[in-house]
Structure formats: C-alpha cells, structure tokens
Amino acid sequence: MVKKVALLTAGGFAPCLSSAIGGLIQRYTELAPEVEIIAYRHGYQGLLSGDSLVVTPEVRAKAGLLHEYGGSPIGNSRVKLTNAKDLVKRGLVAEGVDPLQAAAERLTSDGVDVLHTIGGDDTNTTAADLAAYLAEHDYPLTVVGLPKTIDNDVVPIRQSLGAWTAAEQGARFAENIVGEHNSASRMLIVHEVMGRHCGWLTAATAQAYRDWLDTREWLPEIGLSRAAWEVHGVYVPEAVIDLDAESVRLRSIMDEVGNVTIFLSEGAGLDTIVAELERSGEEVERDPFGHVKIDTINPGAWFAAKFAEKIGAEKVMVQKSGYFSRSAAANQRDLDLIKSMTDLAVDSALRGEPGVIGQDEERGDELRAIEFERIKGGKPFDIAQPWFTDLLAGIGQAAPQPAAAH
C-alpha cells in the first residue's frame, strides 16, 4: 500500500516540469488523497542531501496553478548517481560511499514508497540504475519516471513532454530575431537551437516558424518580402553539412535577397568542431555524464564564421533560443500530453508498476509504463520523414544525406 510519494525533477529545463508536478499532485489528490507527498529540491542532489519539502493541503488545493508556469518550482540539477567521483567532489557523498546506496537509504529513512522522476534520458537512466539497485537489494520502493526533453530523443518514446512547446517558443523567438535581417546590408543570421545529438527540435522549430510565415501578408514593394524573412538553411546533426556546396547556394541567396538566415542545431557538426579543438591542444569541458559542454564550444559562432567568409556577409548575428524556449509554460498540446502521462504515472505507481511513462514506439505507440532497461537517450531524428524533406525542398535545400552515426 502506498503511503508516501516523492517527486523530483532533474536535468535541463523543459516546458513541462511545473505542469507535470501539478498533474501528479492533482491525480494523487483525486485518487488517493491520504497519500503524503514530498518533493526533493534540485533533483537527485536533494535526494542525496535530504533536502525536501512537503506538499501541503494548500499546495494540493492550488496545484492547478503549476500548469501556468515554466521552469520547475522544486528545482533541477545534473547529478549522476553512478558518478561517485563527481558526487564526492561536490560534497554530496563521502569518499567510499556508494551513491546508489546513499539514495536508497535516504528514501527508506524518509519512508518513501514511490519515487517519481521527471527528466530526460540521463534522469531516467539514472532512475533505472536506482531502480535496479533497489530491486537487487530488496528495497520495497517503486520508481515511475516521466520523459522530459526538448530534444525529443528518448528511446523508445514517441513524444517527450515539453518538446512541442519548445519548438513553438523557438519559432516565436525567431520572429523577432529574423526581423534583424535589415539592420545591416548582407546580414547573416544564425539561429542556434538546442539539440546535442538530435535535430528534431531544430527541424520542428523551423517548421513552426515557416507555418507562421504562411499566416503573414507581405508588401515587397517597400521591402517587406517573405524571401527576406525566410529560413534559408536548416542543419541538423543527423545530416551531412557540405559547407562548400551550401556556401555556393547561400551566396546566391545573399546576392539576390540581401540577407541569409539559417537554423542550426547546436549539435550539428559537433564532432568536427571538437576534433579540431582537440587537435589544436584545447581541452574540451564535459559534464558529469561525459557530454561536451556545448556552451563552451559555441557551434553557432563556429559555423557563422565559416559561412560568413564564404558568402560575403558584412554583418553576422548568432542568437540562441534554447533558454528562452526551455523555460516556457507548456502549450495546450503539451498540457494534454502531460495530463495523459501524469494520470497513468499515478495509476501505475498505485498498482506498483515501475517504468517510464510514454508512447512506446516498439509497441504501436501504446501509452504505458516502459521498462527502465529499454530507456536510453540519443534517438536520432529521422531526416527522411516527408515533412522534413518537404521543409527543405520548400527553402531550396537539397535532400539531406545521413551523417555518420554518433
């Protein structure tokens, strides 16, 4: 019987965390109001340090407010429970202590029966490590995760929470940034979109932006033309970027239209950039999960410099929509998906069924608690999808050629 539940959010933000918390609280209040709920502050960091808050009756009564906000009211952090060295360095565990054991003992001492993890592939693979440890050592606790990532790259989940909103918000960001195209002659604008290994968000953002262009009325006689506001190139990690061929194409657009705008995934060409930096003797910073810290690499600036020279740009602007997009409140499409997943997450928890809630692509997109051992990150964006090839054709970009697998 479930008496006490704990929630945590972890990893980077996505436009679903606050709403997912609200949805879980509402569902427990509806089905099992007697169940006590706590939330660990700043994800696994709070779990290890014992930093938690109690979900009071006042919070239960007004949990619906959480659907109106982005971010996470209980806070996030990037903590990998199997990276003991990093956790010792950060003072979260003592030298020689197994972090998984420390987490299990904290959950036990707090009397937690169910742990809900809300995060991306790193959060939920960490949850899988914890769930496996708990099962192996006979801790009576159920872990139920929810998939959060704006990259939409969790295997085998069809659609991650927050990704639709992030694309919509990235397009909104672009509306103003692309308006800068006439702030100088021969302007190159690079809109850098989040997506370490997966180009879904970049592609979906470009599509959402072009959908907005379709709703506009133009006045080319005074210079207000769709051609100037258009996306002229979309580059994702899964496709080869032929700098020379693309530079010829973009130079022609620059000469004819007077400006060029590209949407670039932050992970596009990342391996090439990292290899070039390491060959020059520079140290590439990585996070506790071993991922390259993309902010220290700055792919947008790297590609902007390469393209600017080749297409004769007189001014270059690189703008990143990631933090604007990922901290937004969920849109209606995501709110509907969040509700379906939080409802099932509580139902699964109450019957003791662990896993990550999602539309299982390997089982006909059935919404279910997917086994933790099947969860992994890095699901590539399918660049052969008709909507994406149609997008590229619409802007005059050649059909993509697959890049080497990551």
N, C-alpha and C positions, 0 to 999 in steps of 0.2 A: 504493500500500500504506500502510495506517495504522500509524504507529509511535508517535505521541504524541497524547493526547487531553487537552483541558482542559474543566473544568466550572466553571460559575458560577451562583449564584442571585441574583436581583435583585428589586427592588420590595418591596412589603409581604409579611409572612409569610403562609403558608397551611399547613394541616396536611398537608403532603406533601413539603416541601423535603428534610428529613432522609432520609425514606424514598426519595425519587427519587434522591438521591445514592447511597444504599446500593444501590438497584436497578441503577443504571448500573454501579457498581463490580463488583457481583456478575455482571452479564451479560458485561462485558468479561473478567472473570476466567474465566468459563465458556467463552467463545468464542475469546478472543484474549488469553491471559494474558501474552503477550510485550509487549503494548501498554503503554507508560508512561502514567500518568495523573497530571495535576496539577490543582489547584483554585485559582482566583483568589479571594482573600479579598475579601469585600464587593463581589461582582459586578463591574460594569464599572469601578468605582473601582480595584479591584485589578488589573484588566487594564491600565488606563492607567498605573498606578504601578509595575507589575511585581511586585506583592505576591502571591506564590503559595506553595502548599505541595505537597509530593509525597505521593501516595498510596502508602504503603509496603506491603511484604508483610504487615506486622502489621495494617494497616487493611483490606487485602483479605480477610484471614482472618476478621476480625470485622465485616465490613461489614453483616452482618445486624442488628447492634445498632442501626444507624441507623433501622431501621423502628420502633423502640420509643420514639422521641423526636420531639417537635415542634421548632419553630424551624429554624434552619439552622446546622450546625456550622461552615460556611465563611463565614457572614455575608452580609448583604444591604446594599444601598444603593440610592438613587434617582439614577441617572445617565442622562442622555440624550446620546448621542454626537453628536447634531447641534446641541446647545445649547452652542456654543463659549463664549459669554459666561459662562454659569454655570460651566463647567469651568475657565475661566481664573480666575474669582473664587475657586474652591475650590482652586486650585493644582494641578489635575490635568493641565493642559496649559499650555504657554507661549503668550503672546499671538502670534497669527498662525499657530499650528499647527492643522491640520485634525485634530480628534479621531479621525475615522474612519481617517485615515492613521496616526495615532499608534497606534491599536489594532491596525491591520493589521501595522504594523512590529513591534509587541511580540509578536504571535502568531508572526510569521515568525522573529524572533530567538529566541523560546522553542522553535522547532521544532515548533509545533502543527499537526497535520493535520486535527483535528476539534475544533470547539468546541460544547459542549452548553450551551445557555442554558435555565435553568429559571425561568420567571416568567410574568407576566400579559401583557396586550396591550401595555403600554408596553415591557416587557422584550423581547418578541418582535417588535414593530415596530422597536425599536432593533436587534435582531438582523437584521431584514430590511434595514435601512439598511446595516448592516455587511456582510451577505452580498452585497448589490448592489454595494457598493464593492469588495469582494474580487473579485467576478466581473469587474467593469469594468476593474480594474487587474491582472487575471491572477494573483492570489494563489491558489496551489493549496491551498485550505482549504475544508472542508465544515462548514456550520453546521446543527445539528439542535436544535430547541427542544422544550421540554415546556411545556404550558399550565397555569400555576398561577394561580388566582384564586378566592377565596371568593365573589366576586360571580357567578361562572358566566356571564360576559358577553363571551366571546371569539368573534368571528365567524370561521369557520362551525363552531365546535366544540360538539358536543352537551353534553359534560360536562367541566368543568375539574377538575383534580386538587385535592383538599382541600375542595371545596365541600360535599360530603355531610357530612364530619366537622364542618365549621364550623357547619352547621345543627344537627347533633346536640348539639354543645357549647353552642350558644346556647340551646337548649331546656333543657339541664342547668343553665345559668346562671339561666334564668328560674324554674326550680323553686324556688330559694331566694329570688330577688327578689320573686316574686309572693307568697311567704309573708309578706311585709311588709304585706300589704293591711290587716291589722287592727292595725297599730302605731299607728294613729290613726283617728278617725272621718272619713268622707267622704274617703278616701285616693285620690289619682290616681297611678298608677304608669306611667311611660313607659319602655318597654324599647327603647332605641335600638340598631338593628342596622346593621352596616356595609352599604354599597351605595350608591355615589355616584350612578350613573345607572340601576342595575338593581335591581329589587325581589325577584329570585329568592331571595336569602338570607333576607330578612325573611319572605317567604311560606313558605319551606321550614322556617324556624325555628319559626314559628307552628304549622305543621302537625305538626312533630315534638313540640312541646310539648303540643298537643292529643292526639296519639297517647299521650303519657304520661298525660294526664288520663284517657284511656279505660281505663287499667290500674288506676286508683285506686278504693278503696272509700270512700264518703262517710258522714258522720254529721251531717246537717243539724240534728238536734235540739239539738246542742251548738254549732252554728255552723260545723261543718265541711262546707261545701257546695261543690259544683262551680261553682255560679254565681259564688261569690266568688273562686274560683281561675281562672276562665275568662279567655280573651282576649276583650276586648270591642270591639277595633278593630284593623285591620291596614291600614297605609298605606304605599304604595309609590310611587316616582317616576313610574311609567307611568300612574297613575290620578289623576283629579281629586280633590282633598280639599275637599269642601264643608263648610267649618268651621261654618257656621250649622246646616245640616241634621244634621251629625254631633253637634254640641253638644246639639241637642234630643234625639237618640236616646240619647246618653251620659248626659245629665242624668236621663233616665227610669231608666236602669240604676243610676246613683248613688243616686237616691231609693229604688229598690226593693231593691238588693243592699247598698248601703252603701260600695261602692268601685268603681273603674274601672281596668282595665289595658289599655294599648294597646301594640302592637308597631309601631314606626315605623322605616322605612328612613331612614338618615342623609341620603339624597339626596332624600327626599320634600319637595316644596315648596322645594327649594334655590334655584331661580331666583328665586322670590318673595322669599325672605329676602335674597339677595344684592342684588337690585334695591332693596329697602327700605333696606339698609345704605348702598348707594352713593348713594341719593337724600339720605340724611342726612349725606353727606360723609365717611363712614368708608371707609378703604382696606381692601380685601379682599385678604388674603395668598394667594399662589398658589405652587405647587411648580414645579420645573424643567420639568415637562411642561405647565404652564399650568393645572393643576387647582386649584380653590379648596381651600385648606387647611381641611377641614371642622371640624377640632378648634377652629379659631379662630372658626367661625360658631356652632357648638353648636345644631344644628336641634332636638334633643330639648328643650332648655330653652326655645327659642322657641315650639314647639308646646305645651309644657306650660303656659307662661304664658297662651297664648291659650285653651286648653281649660279650665284651672283656673278662670278667671273666669266662663266661660260655664256650667260645670256645677256651680259651687258647691263646689269642692274645698276642704277645710280644710287638707290637707297634700299636698304634691307630692314625688314621688321620681323622679328621672331616673337611669337606670342604663344603661351601655353595655357590651355583651357582646363587642365586637369583639376586643380584645386577649386576652381570655380564650379566645375561640374560635379565633383565627387561629394561635395558638402551640401548639395541642394536637397530640398524636401522631395519626396517621391511624387511622381506624377500619377494620374489615375490608373494608367495601365500597370504601373508597378504596384500601386496600392492594392489592386485586385489580386495580383500575383502574390504579394506579401500575405494577404489575408488567407488565401488558399493554403499557403505553406505554413503559416503560424498555426492555423486551425489543425492541420494534420500533425504538426510537430507536437502539439499538446496531446492530441489523441494518441499518438504513438508513445509518448512518454508515459501517459497514464496506464497504458497496457504493457509497458516495459519493453518496447521495441526500439532498439538503438538504430542509429544511422544518420545520414544526411538527407534532409527532405529535398526532393527535386523531381523534375520531369525526366525520367530515366530513358535516355535515347536508345539504350540497348534493349528496352522492353516496351517499345511502342509509345514512348513519351508518357508512360503512366506516372502519375504523381504518387510517390511512395518514399518510404524510408530506405535509402540506398545504402548498401553495406559499406562500412568505412573502408574496408580493404580495396574497394573498387574506386575510391575517390583519389584523383590526382589532378595536378594542375597542368598548364601548358597545352590545353586543347587548341589546335590550330584553327584559324579562320579558314573556311572553305572558299578559296578565291575563284572557284569555278561556279559558284552559285549564280544563277541567272540575274538576280537583282544587282549583284556587284559587277558582273561583266556588262550589264546594261548601263550601269552608272559610268563605267569607264568609257564605254562607247559614246555616251552622251556628251562627254567632255573631250572626245577625240584622242583618248589614250589607248594604246594598243592593249590587246588582251594580255593578262598577266602570265608570266612564266614562273612556275614554282621555284622558290629559293631552296637551298639545302635545308634539310630538317634540323631543328635545334636539338 
